[in-house]
C-alpha cells in the first residue's frame, strides 16, 4: 500500500462515517451513482439493523461512533501528510477509527455496509498485518 491509496481509504472511511449523521429518509432511494450512491452514503432511517430504527440507543451511538471514526481517520490522514499530527499516532488512530467504524456499521448493518467494512478491514490489515507506518507509506 502506498501513501495515496492510504489517504484515499482514510478519506473514504471518514466520509462514510460522517454520512451517518444525516441518514437518508425512510423510503428514499439511494443517491445517484455518480455521487457514490449507497456505497458512500450507506445509512437509511428505515434500515432494520442491530438496533431498531428510532431507538434512543441507535440515536445516541450513531453520532458518537460516526464522529469518533471520522475524526480518527482524518487525523491519521493528517499524520500521513505531515500536518500537525505526530507520525507515531498513525497506527493508533487507524485502529481506533476502524473499531468505531465497525461498531457503527454493525449497528446499521445492511447490504450497504459491505464497502465501509472492507475499507476498515484493509486499513486494519495495513496497520496490524503489514505493520504500516507513516515512514513506510511515504517511501
N, C-alpha and C positions, 0 to 999 in steps of 0.2 A: 504494500500500500504506500502511496506517496502522499505528499503534503496536500495537493489539490484534491485528491479523492477523499482524504480525511476531512478537509474543510467542507466539501460539498455534503458529505454524510452528516457532519455535525450541524450544518445549517438546515438540512432537511429534517433532522431529528428535532431541532429547535422549532421549526415552523409547524411541524405536525403536532407537537405537544402544545404549542400555543393555540392552535386551532380548536383545542378542547374548550377554550374559554368562550367560544361563540359557536356552539354546535348548530348544525342545520336544523330548521324547523321540522316538526313532525310531518311526514308525508312529502317533504320536499325531495326532489330528485337530486342526485349528486351534482356538484358544479360541472360545467363543461370540461371536456377532456383537455382542452388547451390551457386550462388553469390548474391542471393536476387532478381534476375530478375528485372522487372519493379517496384516491391514494394519498393526496396531500391534505385532504380535509376529511378524515375518517369518522367524524363524530356527528351523529344524528340524534335528536332528542327522543325519538321513538325507538332507539336501539334497546333491545332486551338483553342487557349484558349481565355481568355478575351481580351488580346491584340494580334494583328496579329503577326504571325511569322516574324521575321526580323525587326520589328518596333523598332525605336530608344527608345521608352518608355520601351518596354519589355527588350531591351538590357541594359538599364540604371537601371531599378528597380531590375532585376534578381540578379546581384551581390550584390547590396546594401542590399536587403532583405535576400538573402541567407547567406551572411557573418554575418549580424546582428543576424539572428536567431541562426546560428551555434555557434557564439561567446557567446550569452546569455545562450544557453543550456550547452555549455562546462563549462562556469563559474559557472552555477548552480550546475553542477555535481561536480566541484571542491569545492564548498561551502559545498556540502553534504558529501564529503570525508574529508573535513577539510584542504584543500590545499589553503592557501593564501587568499581566498575569504571569507569575513565575512558572517557568517550564516544568519544575518539579511537581506542580499541582496537576499537570495534564492527565496522568493516569487516574488519579482520584476523581477528577471532575468527570471524566468519561464514564467511569464505573457508577458514580452517584447519579449522573444523568440517565444512564441506561436503566438502572434499577428503578428510578422514579418513572421513567417512560414505560417500562414493562408493567409496573403497577397500574398505571393509567390505562394502558391498552387492555389489560386483563379486566379492569372494572367495566370498560366499554367494549368488551370483546364482540367482534363481528368479523365478517369476511374482509372488511376494510382494514382490520388491524394487522394483516399479514405483512404488508410492506414496512410499516413502522417497527414491527417486531424483528423483521430481517435486518433493518438498519441498526437496531440495538444489538442484535447478535453479531453483526460484522464489526461494530465498534468494540464490543466486549472481546471478541476474538483477537482483534488487533492489539488491544492493550494487555489482555491476560494470556493469550496464546502466543502471539508474536513478540510480546514484551515491547511493543512500540513505544518509543519515547519521542519527544519533540526533536531531539538531535537526529534520531534515526529517520524521522519523517521529513525533516528539512533537507536531508542529504540527497 
